């Protein structure tokens, strides 16, 4: 699990588009998000994607409504293990390229 942080300025959103066809081109390789919540256990989420599907996700933080108002949690992303085949994804990362 990781964050794509490049440069001083970080655009808050990122995009991943699945180019391969699940079950035909590969097995495994599910897109994962992990929230690291303060004083709680981390929570993992699986985002099921089909060929051509895109997911827009936060690069670093995500706002959560708590009992005392809104707070931010650290978000990381990654993939589960690819068990067979090849998985191709288009990643759009917006960053300061100076």
C-alpha positions in Angstrom: 0.0 0.0 0.0 1.4 3.4 -0.9 0.7 7.0 -1.7 1.9 8.8 -4.9 3.4 12.0 -3.5 5.7 13.8 -5.9 6.9 17.4 -5.3 5.7 20.0 -2.8 2.3 20.6 -4.3 0.0 17.5 -4.5 -3.3 17.4 -6.4 -5.8 15.7 -4.1 -7.2 13.2 -6.6 -5.8 10.5 -8.8 -7.3 8.2 -11.4 -6.8 4.5 -12.3 -8.4 2.9 -15.4 -8.3 -0.9 -15.8 -7.2 -1.8 -19.3 -7.2 -5.6 -19.0 -10.2 -7.9 -18.8 -10.6 -9.7 -15.4 -10.8 -13.5 -15.5 -9.6 -13.6 -19.1 -6.3 -11.6 -18.9 -5.5 -12.0 -15.2 -6.8 -13.3 -11.9 -6.4 -11.5 -8.5 -5.1 -8.0 -8.7 -8.1 -6.3 -7.1 -7.7 -2.5 -6.5 -7.4 -1.9 -2.7 -7.8 1.2 -0.6 -6.8 1.4 3.1 -7.9 4.0 5.6 -5.7 4.6 8.6 -8.2 6.1 11.1 -7.0 7.8 14.3 -7.2 5.6 17.4 -8.9 2.8 15.4 -7.9 -0.2 13.3 -7.2 0.4 9.6 -10.0 -0.4 7.3 -9.4 -2.0 3.8 -11.8 -1.7 0.9 -11.8 -3.6 -2.4 -12.9 -1.7 -5.5 -14.2 -4.1 -8.1 -13.3 -2.9 -11.6 -14.2 -4.3 -15.0 -12.3 -3.6 -18.3 -12.5 0.1 -19.0 -13.7 1.1 -15.5 -12.1 4.0 -13.8 -11.7 4.8 -10.1 -11.1 8.3 -8.8 -9.5 8.2 -5.4 -7.8 10.6 -2.9 -4.0 10.8 -3.0 -3.4 11.4 0.6 -6.4 12.2 2.9 -10.1 11.6 2.9 -12.7 13.5 5.0 -14.8 11.4 7.4 -17.8 12.5 9.4 -17.2 11.7 13.0 -19.3 12.2 16.2 -17.4 15.5 16.8 -17.4 16.8 13.3 -15.4 16.1 10.2 -11.8 14.8 10.4 -9.4 13.4 7.9 -8.0 9.9 7.6 -4.9 8.8 5.8 -5.7 6.8 2.6 -3.3 4.5 0.8 -3.9 2.4 -2.3 -2.5 -0.7 -4.0 -3.3 -4.1 -5.5 -3.9 -7.6 -4.2 -1.5 -10.2 -5.5 -1.9 -11.1 -9.2 -2.3 -14.9 -9.2 -2.1 -15.4 -13.0 -1.8 -13.5 -16.2 -1.0 -9.8 -16.7 -2.9 -6.8 -15.6 -2.5 -3.4 -17.3 -3.8 -0.1 -15.8 -3.6 3.5 -16.9 -2.7 5.7 -13.9 -3.3 9.5 -14.0 -1.2 11.2 -11.4 -1.3 15.0 -11.3 1.7 16.6 -9.8 4.1 19.6 -9.9 6.4 18.7 -12.8 8.8 21.6 -12.6 
